[in-house]
Amino acid sequence: MDREEIICNCMEITHGEIVDAIKSHRLQTVVEIGDATEAGTVCGSCQDDIALILKTVNV
């Protein structure tokens, strides 16, 4: 995925922002990512994509 790709359309959060938050805060769950970035906190339709990103990022 491209760092600039919008993952959360409701909050306009990019792939890169999610990856950066995971790495800098050592996030381990979709809920933690939502708390840190607001991604996935409105309609929730991107939570599966966030979970996939979480699986691919090495903290």
N, C-alpha and C positions, 0 to 999 in steps of 0.2 A: 504494500500500500504506500501511496505517496504521503509524505508528512502533511501536505496541505489539504488532503482529502477531508471533507467534512464527514464526520462520523455521526455526530448528534446534530440533526437539523434544527431541532427546537432551540438549542442553546448555541448553535454554530461553533461547536467544539471540533477541532481537527484531530486527525490521527496523531500528529506530532505533539499536540498539547497533552493528549492522553498518555502517550509514551513517556514524555518528560515528567508528568506527574507520578506515574508508576515508579520511575527510576529515582526521582528526587525524594519521594516520601515513602518508598518501599511498600507501595500499596499491594494488597493481595486479594481484594475482592471487588466486584462491580460496585457494591455499595460504597466502599472506601473511595473508589474513583469518582463516584457521583458526589460524595461529600467534598472532595478536593477540587473538582472541576465543574460540577453541576451537570455533567454529561449523563444522560439516561434518567434524569430526574423528573422530566415532564411527562412525555407520553410513554416512555420505556421501550419504544420500538428498536432502539439501537443497542439495547443491553446485550443481545447475543453477539453483536459485533465487538462491543467492549470486552466481553468475556474472551473472544478469540484473540484480541490484541493482548490481553493479560497473559494468555497462555504462551504467546510468542516472545514476550519481553523477559530478558534475563535481568533480574535485580541484583 
